Amino acid sequence: MTDFTPNEPEPDRLLELLADGATAGLSDAERDELRALLGPDRASEPAAYEAAAAAVALALTPGAGPVPPGLRARAEAALPAFAAPAAPAAPAPKRRRVPLAWAGWAVAAGLLIAFGAREFKARPTVAELRARLVANDPRALVLEGNTPAGETAAGSIVWSHDRQEGYLTLRNLPQLKNQQLQLWIFDAERDERYPVDGGVFDATAGEVVIPIRAAVPVRRAALFALTVEPVGGVVVSARERIVWTAKPG
């Protein structure tokens, strides 16, 4: 199944900002840059990236050697100091940039806390995103599929015209070799010879929830069909093997 995970932050610049934040402080512009690198989900919680800074600060000490066994516990114990309101401070000393190469294991420690600490909200799974769509869009189509004779695939589909968002929930997919499954969305307002490509994915075992990636906006879905195609999919399907369909009533 295709991985749709958002891009991760640029690691070198992110670590540089975290190290500077822990040792010399950040300017307003740098703090904005840090929020941008962390992404909208993480940037909304300043205490979260301060957790990473705490880990770096603990590690960046003269003569630092191998990672102490209790580093994570020490870093988490230090978090309240970062989360608490800052007290009035004396004028900041001249900034000294900490070389990332010298930080060594401190960098790894910062990432461990930054991307694994409980302060960060876990990214929702595809199944959770599907559930949110059903709960938040009362006009979304929720359809059980049909299995053609000789095929085993079963499942359902959720599709929102308003949000142009949808998810397939499938099980008992056929075992394929050097082939993939491709979803087609037949739009009642388009030529039925050219349905909208909804995405290509591998046929995996068990039950899977797959996000739909419509190539163009779908105005009025009249049929969803899953076909077997060469790896990478096709522009126009010959529809030689259709393994599953779903149609609005």
N, C-alpha and C positions, 0 to 999 in steps of 0.2 A: 504494500500500500504506500502511496506517495506520502512523503513527509512534508507537511505544510507548516512546520515550525517557523515562526518569525525569525528574521535575522538576529544573530547575537550582536552585542555591542562590539566595537573595535577594541580588541583586548589591550594593546599597548597603551593607547591614549587613556582608556578607562582606568587602567592600573596606575598610570602616572598621576591622574587626577585624584584617585583615592589615596595614594601615598602622600601627595602634597596636602590634601585635606587633613590628613592625620598628623602631619608634622609642621606645616607652615601656614595652613589655612588657604582658602580659595577666595578669589575675587567673585563679584556677582556674576560676571560673564563666564568665569570658569564653572561656577556652581550651576548656571543654566546649561552649560555644555555637558556637565556631568549628568544632569537630569535627562538631557536629550539622549545621551549614550545609554543610560539605563532603560530608556523606553517609557511610554506612558503608564504602564501598569506599575513599574517600580518607582518612577519619579514622583508619583503621588504620595509616597511614604518616605519623607526625608530620613526618618530614623533607620530605614532599611539600609540605605547606602552608608550611613554613619556606622552601621554595624561592621561593614567591610573596613572602613577607616580605622575602627577600633582594633581590628585584628592586625592590620598593617602596623599601627602604632605600637602595639605590644611586641611585634616581631622586630621592628627597626630599632634595635639597640646596638651600641658598639660591641663588636666581637660576637655577634649572634652566630650561633653554630647550627647544628641540626635542630629540627623542630622539636620542642619539648613535648612530652606526651600529653601534658595538660593544657596545650595551647588553646584548644577550642573552649574549654571550660573557663580559662582566664579571659578569653575574648568576650564570651557571653557575660561574664561577671562585670566587665568594663562597660557594657552597653548603657546602663542607666546614666552614666556620666555624660554620654553623648546625647541621650534622649532628653535629659533635664534642661530647663531653660538656662541659657548661658548667663553667668554673672558678669558684671562690668569688668572689663579687662584693661590692663595697661596697654599702651601703644604696642602694636605687634612688632617684633624684631624683624630685621631684614630677612626676607625669605631666602631659604637655601633649598634648592631643588635636590631631592634625593634620587640618585641614579637608580633606575630600575634594575640594572644588572647587579648592584650591590644589595638590593632588597632580597634577592634570592628567594628563600622559602617564604619570606613575608608576603610576596606576591601571591603565592599559592594559598597561603592562609587567608589573605583578603578575599580571594575568589571563593574559597570554601565557605566563608561566612556570608559573603555578598549574595551568592547564588544558592546557598543551602540553608541559611538561617530561617527561623520560623517567622521573622518579621516580613519576609517576602511572601506575597500571595502566590500560590501555585497557579500556573497557567491552567485554565479549564481544559478538560479533555474534550475530544470531539463529541462524545456522548453527552457531556454536560452542556455543550453549545447547542446540541440538538434539543435537549430538554428546555433550555432557555427560549429557543425559538418557538417551540410549541406553547410554552407558558405565556410568552409576551406578544404573540401575533395570533389573535383569534381567527384571522382570515386565512391563515396558512393551510395549504392542502396537506392532509394526513391520509395516505392511501396504502392499503395492503396490496401487495403485488400478486401477479398471476404467473404460473409456471407452465410453459409450453410442454406438450407431451415429449417424454424422453429426457427432460431436463430435471435437475434437482434443486436449483437455486430457489430460495424463498426469502421473504422479508417485506419491508415497508419503505415508504419514502415520505419525507416532509419537505415541502417546498413553499416558499413565500414569494409571491410576485412583488409585494411591496418592498421587501428587502433584497430581492434577488439572491436569496440564500436558501440552501437546502441540504439535506443529509439523507443518505441511503443507509438502511440497516439491513444487512444481508447475512445469510448463513447457507450452509450446504452448497457453496460455490463449486463449480466444476474444477477438476484438477487439470491444469493447462501446462503445456511445454512450449516455450518460445512463443507464447501468445499472452495477451492481456485482455481485460474486460474494458469496454468503453460504453459510457452512458450517452444516450441520445434523448434530447427533449424536442418533441414535435410541437411546434408553435402554431396554433390555429390561424395566426395572422401572417404566417410565412408559407412558402412553397414546401409541401410535405416531402418533396424529393431531397430537401436540404435541411434536415433537423439540426438543432443546435448541439454542438459538442459539449457534453457535460463533464468531461474528464476521463482519464485513462488510469487504471489501477490494476494491481496484481490480484489474482484470485488466491486468497489466503484461507487457511483452515479456520474453523470455528465461526463465531459471530463477529462481524466487523461493522463499524459505523464510519462512513466515508463522507467527507464534505463534497458537495457538488460544486464544480467550477465551470459555470456556464461561460462559453466563449463570447457570447453577445447577450444583451438583455432579452429575456423571454417575456413576451407580452401576455400570452394566454396559453398555458400548457395544456395540450390535448392528449398527450401520451408520453410516457417515459419508457424507454426500451434499453435493455442491456445486451450488447452483442460481443462476440468473441472476435478479436482483431489481432493483426500482427503487433509485435512489441512497438510501443510508441503511438499506437492508434493510427487512424486514417482520417482524411479530410471528408470523404464521402464513403459511407459504408455500403457494401454490397448486401448486407443483412442476410448473409448465408446461414448464420447461426445466432438466433435470438434466444437467450437463456432466461430472460425474466422481463416482465412488463408491468406497468401500472397505469391506470387510466381513470381520470376524474369521472364521477357519475354524471 
